[in-house]
Amino acid sequence: MAAPGSSPGTSAVRIDGAVVGGYAAKVARAADELEAAAGEVGTRATTVEAYGEVAGQLGVPESYAQASQALRGQLTAGVAALRSVTAALEQLTTGHAERDADAAERIERAGRIS
């Protein structure tokens, strides 16, 4: 089924490079922010001094350190996923721009030939 406004034989999906490029930039910024947040998880809060002597005896700092490590791992995986999405979006816009340029060149050549 063709997209509204498209003619038969054209792609059913239209890509606006500027819009997709904008999404890629937003996703890249989100990855940067998530990466910064991941780096701060658990810092300065895994010592006995942060919780007090009783909490230290109960193993609270160690428990928090384990939880922080697990959360950092999940955040790091999220960062990797966002970076992958960014790369895919950038590849998509680049590919479409190249195909558009190739099509324009073929049209220009055809105009010179006829």
Phi and psi in radians as a Rosetta constraint file:
Dihedral C 1 N 2 CA 2 C 2 CIRCULARHARMONIC -1.385 0.35
Dihedral N 2 CA 2 C 2 N 3 CIRCULARHARMONIC 2.655 0.35
Dihedral C 2 N 3 CA 3 C 3 CIRCULARHARMONIC -1.205 0.35
Dihedral N 3 CA 3 C 3 N 4 CIRCULARHARMONIC 2.632 0.35
Dihedral C 3 N 4 CA 4 C 4 CIRCULARHARMONIC -0.969 0.35
Dihedral N 4 CA 4 C 4 N 5 CIRCULARHARMONIC 2.341 0.35
Dihedral C 4 N 5 CA 5 C 5 CIRCULARHARMONIC 1.487 0.35
Dihedral N 5 CA 5 C 5 N 6 CIRCULARHARMONIC -0.033 0.35
Dihedral C 5 N 6 CA 6 C 6 CIRCULARHARMONIC -1.709 0.35
Dihedral N 6 CA 6 C 6 N 7 CIRCULARHARMONIC 2.741 0.35
Dihedral C 6 N 7 CA 7 C 7 CIRCULARHARMONIC -1.687 0.35
Dihedral N 7 CA 7 C 7 N 8 CIRCULARHARMONIC 2.798 0.35
Dihedral C 7 N 8 CA 8 C 8 CIRCULARHARMONIC -0.975 0.35
Dihedral N 8 CA 8 C 8 N 9 CIRCULARHARMONIC 2.446 0.35
Dihedral C 8 N 9 CA 9 C 9 CIRCULARHARMONIC 1.582 0.35
Dihedral N 9 CA 9 C 9 N 10 CIRCULARHARMONIC -0.142 0.35
Dihedral C 9 N 10 CA 10 C 10 CIRCULARHARMONIC -1.631 0.35
Dihedral N 10 CA 10 C 10 N 11 CIRCULARHARMONIC 2.843 0.35
Dihedral C 10 N 11 CA 11 C 11 CIRCULARHARMONIC -1.114 0.35
Dihedral N 11 CA 11 C 11 N 12 CIRCULARHARMONIC 2.491 0.35
Dihedral C 11 N 12 CA 12 C 12 CIRCULARHARMONIC -1.380 0.35
Dihedral N 12 CA 12 C 12 N 13 CIRCULARHARMONIC -0.172 0.35
Dihedral C 12 N 13 CA 13 C 13 CIRCULARHARMONIC -2.017 0.35
Dihedral N 13 CA 13 C 13 N 14 CIRCULARHARMONIC 2.234 0.35
Dihedral C 13 N 14 CA 14 C 14 CIRCULARHARMONIC -1.910 0.35
Dihedral N 14 CA 14 C 14 N 15 CIRCULARHARMONIC 2.369 0.35
Dihedral C 14 N 15 CA 15 C 15 CIRCULARHARMONIC -1.986 0.35
Dihedral N 15 CA 15 C 15 N 16 CIRCULARHARMONIC 2.173 0.35
Dihedral C 15 N 16 CA 16 C 16 CIRCULARHARMONIC -1.717 0.35
Dihedral N 16 CA 16 C 16 N 17 CIRCULARHARMONIC 1.851 0.35
Dihedral C 16 N 17 CA 17 C 17 CIRCULARHARMONIC -0.984 0.35
Dihedral N 17 CA 17 C 17 N 18 CIRCULARHARMONIC -0.640 0.35
Dihedral C 17 N 18 CA 18 C 18 CIRCULARHARMONIC -1.177 0.35
Dihedral N 18 CA 18 C 18 N 19 CIRCULARHARMONIC -0.704 0.35
Dihedral C 18 N 19 CA 19 C 19 CIRCULARHARMONIC -1.180 0.35
Dihedral N 19 CA 19 C 19 N 20 CIRCULARHARMONIC -0.836 0.35
Dihedral C 19 N 20 CA 20 C 20 CIRCULARHARMONIC -1.129 0.35
Dihedral N 20 CA 20 C 20 N 21 CIRCULARHARMONIC -0.693 0.35
Dihedral C 20 N 21 CA 21 C 21 CIRCULARHARMONIC -1.076 0.35
Dihedral N 21 CA 21 C 21 N 22 CIRCULARHARMONIC -0.655 0.35
Dihedral C 21 N 22 CA 22 C 22 CIRCULARHARMONIC -1.121 0.35
Dihedral N 22 CA 22 C 22 N 23 CIRCULARHARMONIC -0.713 0.35
Dihedral C 22 N 23 CA 23 C 23 CIRCULARHARMONIC -1.088 0.35
Dihedral N 23 CA 23 C 23 N 24 CIRCULARHARMONIC -0.754 0.35
Dihedral C 23 N 24 CA 24 C 24 CIRCULARHARMONIC -1.037 0.35
Dihedral N 24 CA 24 C 24 N 25 CIRCULARHARMONIC -0.742 0.35
Dihedral C 24 N 25 CA 25 C 25 CIRCULARHARMONIC -1.134 0.35
Dihedral N 25 CA 25 C 25 N 26 CIRCULARHARMONIC -0.709 0.35
Dihedral C 25 N 26 CA 26 C 26 CIRCULARHARMONIC -1.130 0.35
Dihedral N 26 CA 26 C 26 N 27 CIRCULARHARMONIC -0.738 0.35
Dihedral C 26 N 27 CA 27 C 27 CIRCULARHARMONIC -1.142 0.35
Dihedral N 27 CA 27 C 27 N 28 CIRCULARHARMONIC -0.688 0.35
Dihedral C 27 N 28 CA 28 C 28 CIRCULARHARMONIC -1.102 0.35
Dihedral N 28 CA 28 C 28 N 29 CIRCULARHARMONIC -0.724 0.35
Dihedral C 28 N 29 CA 29 C 29 CIRCULARHARMONIC -1.131 0.35
Dihedral N 29 CA 29 C 29 N 30 CIRCULARHARMONIC -0.695 0.35
Dihedral C 29 N 30 CA 30 C 30 CIRCULARHARMONIC -1.096 0.35
Dihedral N 30 CA 30 C 30 N 31 CIRCULARHARMONIC -0.693 0.35
Dihedral C 30 N 31 CA 31 C 31 CIRCULARHARMONIC -1.102 0.35
Dihedral N 31 CA 31 C 31 N 32 CIRCULARHARMONIC -0.728 0.35
Dihedral C 31 N 32 CA 32 C 32 CIRCULARHARMONIC -1.082 0.35
Dihedral N 32 CA 32 C 32 N 33 CIRCULARHARMONIC -0.765 0.35
Dihedral C 32 N 33 CA 33 C 33 CIRCULARHARMONIC -1.148 0.35
Dihedral N 33 CA 33 C 33 N 34 CIRCULARHARMONIC -0.732 0.35
Dihedral C 33 N 34 CA 34 C 34 CIRCULARHARMONIC -1.147 0.35
Dihedral N 34 CA 34 C 34 N 35 CIRCULARHARMONIC -0.677 0.35
Dihedral C 34 N 35 CA 35 C 35 CIRCULARHARMONIC -1.114 0.35
Dihedral N 35 CA 35 C 35 N 36 CIRCULARHARMONIC -0.731 0.35
Dihedral C 35 N 36 CA 36 C 36 CIRCULARHARMONIC -1.117 0.35
Dihedral N 36 CA 36 C 36 N 37 CIRCULARHARMONIC -0.730 0.35
Dihedral C 36 N 37 CA 37 C 37 CIRCULARHARMONIC -1.124 0.35
Dihedral N 37 CA 37 C 37 N 38 CIRCULARHARMONIC -0.709 0.35
Dihedral C 37 N 38 CA 38 C 38 CIRCULARHARMONIC -1.086 0.35
Dihedral N 38 CA 38 C 38 N 39 CIRCULARHARMONIC -0.637 0.35
Dihedral C 38 N 39 CA 39 C 39 CIRCULARHARMONIC -1.176 0.35
Dihedral N 39 CA 39 C 39 N 40 CIRCULARHARMONIC -0.385 0.35
Dihedral C 39 N 40 CA 40 C 40 CIRCULARHARMONIC -1.657 0.35
Dihedral N 40 CA 40 C 40 N 41 CIRCULARHARMONIC -0.229 0.35
Dihedral C 40 N 41 CA 41 C 41 CIRCULARHARMONIC -1.118 0.35
Dihedral N 41 CA 41 C 41 N 42 CIRCULARHARMONIC 2.159 0.35
Dihedral C 41 N 42 CA 42 C 42 CIRCULARHARMONIC 1.482 0.35
Dihedral N 42 CA 42 C 42 N 43 CIRCULARHARMONIC -0.129 0.35
Dihedral C 42 N 43 CA 43 C 43 CIRCULARHARMONIC -1.206 0.35
Dihedral N 43 CA 43 C 43 N 44 CIRCULARHARMONIC 2.478 0.35
Dihedral C 43 N 44 CA 44 C 44 CIRCULARHARMONIC 1.122 0.35
Dihedral N 44 CA 44 C 44 N 45 CIRCULARHARMONIC 0.178 0.35
Dihedral C 44 N 45 CA 45 C 45 CIRCULARHARMONIC -2.234 0.35
Dihedral N 45 CA 45 C 45 N 46 CIRCULARHARMONIC 0.378 0.35
Dihedral C 45 N 46 CA 46 C 46 CIRCULARHARMONIC -2.061 0.35
Dihedral N 46 CA 46 C 46 N 47 CIRCULARHARMONIC 0.363 0.35
Dihedral C 46 N 47 CA 47 C 47 CIRCULARHARMONIC -1.906 0.35
Dihedral N 47 CA 47 C 47 N 48 CIRCULARHARMONIC 2.749 0.35
Dihedral C 47 N 48 CA 48 C 48 CIRCULARHARMONIC -1.022 0.35
Dihedral N 48 CA 48 C 48 N 49 CIRCULARHARMONIC -0.641 0.35
Dihedral C 48 N 49 CA 49 C 49 CIRCULARHARMONIC -1.057 0.35
Dihedral N 49 CA 49 C 49 N 50 CIRCULARHARMONIC -0.513 0.35
Dihedral C 49 N 50 CA 50 C 50 CIRCULARHARMONIC -1.251 0.35
Dihedral N 50 CA 50 C 50 N 51 CIRCULARHARMONIC -0.411 0.35
Dihedral C 50 N 51 CA 51 C 51 CIRCULARHARMONIC -2.077 0.35
Dihedral N 51 CA 51 C 51 N 52 CIRCULARHARMONIC -0.345 0.35
Dihedral C 51 N 52 CA 52 C 52 CIRCULARHARMONIC 1.808 0.35
Dihedral N 52 CA 52 C 52 N 53 CIRCULARHARMONIC 2.920 0.35
Dihedral C 52 N 53 CA 53 C 53 CIRCULARHARMONIC -1.149 0.35
Dihedral N 53 CA 53 C 53 N 54 CIRCULARHARMONIC -0.757 0.35
Dihedral C 53 N 54 CA 54 C 54 CIRCULARHARMONIC -1.123 0.35
Dihedral N 54 CA 54 C 54 N 55 CIRCULARHARMONIC -0.780 0.35
Dihedral C 54 N 55 CA 55 C 55 CIRCULARHARMONIC -1.083 0.35
Dihedral N 55 CA 55 C 55 N 56 CIRCULARHARMONIC -0.655 0.35
Dihedral C 55 N 56 CA 56 C 56 CIRCULARHARMONIC -1.088 0.35
Dihedral N 56 CA 56 C 56 N 57 CIRCULARHARMONIC -0.713 0.35
Dihedral C 56 N 57 CA 57 C 57 CIRCULARHARMONIC -1.187 0.35
Dihedral N 57 CA 57 C 57 N 58 CIRCULARHARMONIC -0.527 0.35
Dihedral C 57 N 58 CA 58 C 58 CIRCULARHARMONIC -1.437 0.35
Dihedral N 58 CA 58 C 58 N 59 CIRCULARHARMONIC -0.149 0.35
Dihedral C 58 N 59 CA 59 C 59 CIRCULARHARMONIC 1.511 0.35
Dihedral N 59 CA 59 C 59 N 60 CIRCULARHARMONIC 0.341 0.35
Dihedral C 59 N 60 CA 60 C 60 CIRCULARHARMONIC -1.052 0.35
Dihedral N 60 CA 60 C 60 N 61 CIRCULARHARMONIC -0.790 0.35
Dihedral C 60 N 61 CA 61 C 61 CIRCULARHARMONIC -1.030 0.35
Dihedral N 61 CA 61 C 61 N 62 CIRCULARHARMONIC -0.706 0.35
Dihedral C 61 N 62 CA 62 C 62 CIRCULARHARMONIC -1.166 0.35
Dihedral N 62 CA 62 C 62 N 63 CIRCULARHARMONIC -0.715 0.35
Dihedral C 62 N 63 CA 63 C 63 CIRCULARHARMONIC -1.100 0.35
Dihedral N 63 CA 63 C 63 N 64 CIRCULARHARMONIC -0.752 0.35
Dihedral C 63 N 64 CA 64 C 64 CIRCULARHARMONIC -1.147 0.35
Dihedral N 64 CA 64 C 64 N 65 CIRCULARHARMONIC -0.658 0.35
Dihedral C 64 N 65 CA 65 C 65 CIRCULARHARMONIC -1.094 0.35
Dihedral N 65 CA 65 C 65 N 66 CIRCULARHARMONIC -0.717 0.35
Dihedral C 65 N 66 CA 66 C 66 CIRCULARHARMONIC -1.154 0.35
Dihedral N 66 CA 66 C 66 N 67 CIRCULARHARMONIC -0.761 0.35
Dihedral C 66 N 67 CA 67 C 67 CIRCULARHARMONIC -1.111 0.35
Dihedral N 67 CA 67 C 67 N 68 CIRCULARHARMONIC -0.707 0.35
Dihedral C 67 N 68 CA 68 C 68 CIRCULARHARMONIC -1.103 0.35
Dihedral N 68 CA 68 C 68 N 69 CIRCULARHARMONIC -0.720 0.35
Dihedral C 68 N 69 CA 69 C 69 CIRCULARHARMONIC -1.113 0.35
Dihedral N 69 CA 69 C 69 N 70 CIRCULARHARMONIC -0.752 0.35
Dihedral C 69 N 70 CA 70 C 70 CIRCULARHARMONIC -1.101 0.35
Dihedral N 70 CA 70 C 70 N 71 CIRCULARHARMONIC -0.763 0.35
Dihedral C 70 N 71 CA 71 C 71 CIRCULARHARMONIC -1.132 0.35
Dihedral N 71 CA 71 C 71 N 72 CIRCULARHARMONIC -0.735 0.35
Dihedral C 71 N 72 CA 72 C 72 CIRCULARHARMONIC -1.042 0.35
Dihedral N 72 CA 72 C 72 N 73 CIRCULARHARMONIC -0.690 0.35
Dihedral C 72 N 73 CA 73 C 73 CIRCULARHARMONIC -1.088 0.35
Dihedral N 73 CA 73 C 73 N 74 CIRCULARHARMONIC -0.737 0.35
Dihedral C 73 N 74 CA 74 C 74 CIRCULARHARMONIC -1.167 0.35
Dihedral N 74 CA 74 C 74 N 75 CIRCULARHARMONIC -0.725 0.35
Dihedral C 74 N 75 CA 75 C 75 CIRCULARHARMONIC -1.139 0.35
Dihedral N 75 CA 75 C 75 N 76 CIRCULARHARMONIC -0.682 0.35
Dihedral C 75 N 76 CA 76 C 76 CIRCULARHARMONIC -1.110 0.35
Dihedral N 76 CA 76 C 76 N 77 CIRCULARHARMONIC -0.699 0.35
Dihedral C 76 N 77 CA 77 C 77 CIRCULARHARMONIC -1.124 0.35
Dihedral N 77 CA 77 C 77 N 78 CIRCULARHARMONIC -0.673 0.35
Dihedral C 77 N 78 CA 78 C 78 CIRCULARHARMONIC -1.103 0.35
Dihedral N 78 CA 78 C 78 N 79 CIRCULARHARMONIC -0.713 0.35
Dihedral C 78 N 79 CA 79 C 79 CIRCULARHARMONIC -1.071 0.35
Dihedral N 79 CA 79 C 79 N 80 CIRCULARHARMONIC -0.777 0.35
Dihedral C 79 N 80 CA 80 C 80 CIRCULARHARMONIC -1.072 0.35
Dihedral N 80 CA 80 C 80 N 81 CIRCULARHARMONIC -0.710 0.35
Dihedral C 80 N 81 CA 81 C 81 CIRCULARHARMONIC -1.127 0.35
Dihedral N 81 CA 81 C 81 N 82 CIRCULARHARMONIC -0.758 0.35
Dihedral C 81 N 82 CA 82 C 82 CIRCULARHARMONIC -1.136 0.35
Dihedral N 82 CA 82 C 82 N 83 CIRCULARHARMONIC -0.690 0.35
Dihedral C 82 N 83 CA 83 C 83 CIRCULARHARMONIC -1.122 0.35
Dihedral N 83 CA 83 C 83 N 84 CIRCULARHARMONIC -0.649 0.35
Dihedral C 83 N 84 CA 84 C 84 CIRCULARHARMONIC -1.141 0.35
Dihedral N 84 CA 84 C 84 N 85 CIRCULARHARMONIC -0.738 0.35
Dihedral C 84 N 85 CA 85 C 85 CIRCULARHARMONIC -1.086 0.35
Dihedral N 85 CA 85 C 85 N 86 CIRCULARHARMONIC -0.758 0.35
Dihedral C 85 N 86 CA 86 C 86 CIRCULARHARMONIC -1.013 0.35
Dihedral N 86 CA 86 C 86 N 87 CIRCULARHARMONIC -0.826 0.35
Dihedral C 86 N 87 CA 87 C 87 CIRCULARHARMONIC -1.083 0.35
Dihedral N 87 CA 87 C 87 N 88 CIRCULARHARMONIC -0.719 0.35
Dihedral C 87 N 88 CA 88 C 88 CIRCULARHARMONIC -1.139 0.35
Dihedral N 88 CA 88 C 88 N 89 CIRCULARHARMONIC -0.737 0.35
Dihedral C 88 N 89 CA 89 C 89 CIRCULARHARMONIC -1.136 0.35
Dihedral N 89 CA 89 C 89 N 90 CIRCULARHARMONIC -0.720 0.35
Dihedral C 89 N 90 CA 90 C 90 CIRCULARHARMONIC -1.138 0.35
Dihedral N 90 CA 90 C 90 N 91 CIRCULARHARMONIC -0.693 0.35
Dihedral C 90 N 91 CA 91 C 91 CIRCULARHARMONIC -1.134 0.35
Dihedral N 91 CA 91 C 91 N 92 CIRCULARHARMONIC -0.690 0.35
Dihedral C 91 N 92 CA 92 C 92 CIRCULARHARMONIC -1.062 0.35
Dihedral N 92 CA 92 C 92 N 93 CIRCULARHARMONIC -0.857 0.35
Dihedral C 92 N 93 CA 93 C 93 CIRCULARHARMONIC -1.168 0.35
Dihedral N 93 CA 93 C 93 N 94 CIRCULARHARMONIC -0.673 0.35
Dihedral C 93 N 94 CA 94 C 94 CIRCULARHARMONIC -1.113 0.35
Dihedral N 94 CA 94 C 94 N 95 CIRCULARHARMONIC -0.781 0.35
Dihedral C 94 N 95 CA 95 C 95 CIRCULARHARMONIC -1.077 0.35
Dihedral N 95 CA 95 C 95 N 96 CIRCULARHARMONIC -0.759 0.35
Dihedral C 95 N 96 CA 96 C 96 CIRCULARHARMONIC -1.181 0.35
Dihedral N 96 CA 96 C 96 N 97 CIRCULARHARMONIC -0.674 0.35
Dihedral C 96 N 97 CA 97 C 97 CIRCULARHARMONIC -1.109 0.35
Dihedral N 97 CA 97 C 97 N 98 CIRCULARHARMONIC -0.715 0.35
Dihedral C 97 N 98 CA 98 C 98 CIRCULARHARMONIC -1.142 0.35
Dihedral N 98 CA 98 C 98 N 99 CIRCULARHARMONIC -0.744 0.35
Dihedral C 98 N 99 CA 99 C 99 CIRCULARHARMONIC -1.144 0.35
Dihedral N 99 CA 99 C 99 N 100 CIRCULARHARMONIC -0.667 0.35
Dihedral C 99 N 100 CA 100 C 100 CIRCULARHARMONIC -1.100 0.35
Dihedral N 100 CA 100 C 100 N 101 CIRCULARHARMONIC -0.744 0.35
Dihedral C 100 N 101 CA 101 C 101 CIRCULARHARMONIC -1.129 0.35
Dihedral N 101 CA 101 C 101 N 102 CIRCULARHARMONIC -0.722 0.35
Dihedral C 101 N 102 CA 102 C 102 CIRCULARHARMONIC -1.098 0.35
Dihedral N 102 CA 102 C 102 N 103 CIRCULARHARMONIC -0.758 0.35
Dihedral C 102 N 103 CA 103 C 103 CIRCULARHARMONIC -1.102 0.35
Dihedral N 103 CA 103 C 103 N 104 CIRCULARHARMONIC -0.730 0.35
Dihedral C 103 N 104 CA 104 C 104 CIRCULARHARMONIC -1.100 0.35
Dihedral N 104 CA 104 C 104 N 105 CIRCULARHARMONIC -0.686 0.35
Dihedral C 104 N 105 CA 105 C 105 CIRCULARHARMONIC -1.132 0.35
Dihedral N 105 CA 105 C 105 N 106 CIRCULARHARMONIC -0.747 0.35
Dihedral C 105 N 106 CA 106 C 106 CIRCULARHARMONIC -1.118 0.35
Dihedral N 106 CA 106 C 106 N 107 CIRCULARHARMONIC -0.703 0.35
Dihedral C 106 N 107 CA 107 C 107 CIRCULARHARMONIC -1.127 0.35
Dihedral N 107 CA 107 C 107 N 108 CIRCULARHARMONIC -0.753 0.35
Dihedral C 107 N 108 CA 108 C 108 CIRCULARHARMONIC -1.120 0.35
Dihedral N 108 CA 108 C 108 N 109 CIRCULARHARMONIC -0.754 0.35
Dihedral C 108 N 109 CA 109 C 109 CIRCULARHARMONIC -1.084 0.35
Dihedral N 109 CA 109 C 109 N 110 CIRCULARHARMONIC -0.724 0.35
Dihedral C 109 N 110 CA 110 C 110 CIRCULARHARMONIC -1.114 0.35
Dihedral N 110 CA 110 C 110 N 111 CIRCULARHARMONIC -0.629 0.35
Dihedral C 110 N 111 CA 111 C 111 CIRCULARHARMONIC -1.183 0.35
Dihedral N 111 CA 111 C 111 N 112 CIRCULARHARMONIC -0.585 0.35
Dihedral C 111 N 112 CA 112 C 112 CIRCULARHARMONIC -1.292 0.35
Dihedral N 112 CA 112 C 112 N 113 CIRCULARHARMONIC -0.541 0.35
Dihedral C 112 N 113 CA 113 C 113 CIRCULARHARMONIC -1.299 0.35
Dihedral N 113 CA 113 C 113 N 114 CIRCULARHARMONIC -0.693 0.35
